[in-house]
């Protein structure tokens, strides 16, 4: 089945997120910090001990900094957006993809950030170019689905491995257009056999993380977060202004680890500001001002990618050891 619906903890989870938002958020975060701590630290040590920084596991390119939803947890919602409108320059975008191709990139790529990608009229052409240049990358699109229809699904389908539709709503039901897509794809699976479509049931007013103080419905407190964070080691975060920021928690686009107008992609990934961030955050967020009150934790993709990378690294190490014995 190329389409499926996911609702974290089903009706119980939805009820908790709706009626006990703060308790639900804090319980989830505590569970994730505890359960992911060991593997997270293992990957960070692997990254920091490598002769050259490993490639990012996820490259995020936000092509336009606008959204059309009203999600209460995000500063990019239409009632809270404060960023000057900006679209990534065509030349910068194509240069990024070309450089990833030259780098032999085979990781995850998404043309998405704190925005709705379908608002960019170039998005289908951008995906087409990315697929042609990066045939072995895992390309995925994340959308709120508000303006998604079957025609747009068919346009993006050839170029992405996965389409994530976040069905944000006040009630636990699909929007009419998303229900139409679900019904059609379910009855025409062969037409969509090469794409994984994941519909996520999301409560529009849920409380998630404070996102370094940018979340409208969960401001950061003076509490210092002593956990480390995977994002500086796994994610390359590229904003529409052509700069590398820290991560999705920089909703206001204030961080600047490298400017791709002036440096190459690989040099940016290995820039001095990036090195300082990674060194500081290695033993806890308290060591880096932007991050010290941030309680964000990845939703799952990075942990899967980390497991795969560590397993691949271990396999290579074993192969090298075998060769040395001959």
Secondary structure, DSSP 8 states (H G I E B T S, - for coil): --EEEE-TTHHHHHHHHHHSHHHHHHHHHHHHHHHHHHHHHHHHHHHHTSSS----SEEEE-SB-------TT-TTSTTT--S---B--HHHHHHHHHHHHHTT--SEEES-SSS-GGGSTTHHHHHHHHHHH-TTSEEEEEE--TT--HHHHHHHHTT-SEEEEEEEESSSS--HHHHHHHHHHHH-GGGGTT-EEEEEEEETT-----GGGT-TTS---S----S--SHHHHEEEE-TTSEEES-TT-TT----SEETTTS-HHHHHT-HHHHHHHHHHTT-GGGSTTTTT------SHHHHHHHHHHHHHHHHHHHHHHHHT-
